[in-house]
Amino acid sequence: MYFCSASNVNAIIQMKKAIIIVVVFNILRFIFIPFIGLTPQESYFAYYADHISLSYYDHPPMIGYVIWLFMRIFGHNMFAVKFASVLIMVLAQWAFLGLSSKVLRGERKYMAWVMLCSSMLVTSLSMQNCPDVVLVLFWTLAVSALYTAIFNNSHKHWIIAGILIGLAFDSKYTAAALPAGVLFFLLFSGNYRQLLAKPWPYVMLIISLLITLP
């Protein structure tokens, strides 16, 4: 017979509460999809999906690829465009839970998760498809991979981070701040500056550049 400590029981209770709150918020967002029409911006990005290219005048192509995929699955309609943003933001929320589990302990990671998932930022991005939707997903995954690469000395996560940074840049150009932030962190960190003498940060940069090159 197994016995759970009081702290373990409390952690399980907090996890269940957090999951319920997050699920309820996302169900409500999904329910409201039919009542919200396409914005001019979403129609513009749907036009991207009908004219797939390596890039566009003012945005990278990822938003067009995502809408193209959802339109192939759900048809050429408003639901496909809207549902893409809801589903991707759900994935981003779970990615954030994975990241917060690395940097926070106990109840704090669930509190941070609920605060993010119930925020107006997530609600806005869930209800209106735009490049920031896919950016948030790949940015969160990239930061999580970088955390493991740096603090757990995982070489393969440098490669994963490079791929994710490239995909984030293909989502929105502001993702250029990711590799810049990593290099500045290593440069000014007394404990991890020695990583700049190793090849892995540069492997990350090369991979990210290869993915963004087109």
SULGI-V544034 format. One record per helix or strand. SS is the DSSP state (h for helix, s for strand). FROM is the first residue (numbers start at 0). TO is the last residue. If there is no record, write none. Layout:
ss=SS from=FROM to=TO
ss=SS from=FROM to=TO
This chain:
ss=h from=5 to=34
ss=h from=39 to=49
ss=s from=54 to=54
ss=s from=59 to=59
ss=h from=61 to=73
ss=h from=77 to=102
ss=h from=106 to=116
ss=h from=119 to=126
ss=h from=130 to=150
ss=h from=154 to=168
ss=h from=172 to=187
ss=h from=192 to=196
ss=h from=199 to=211
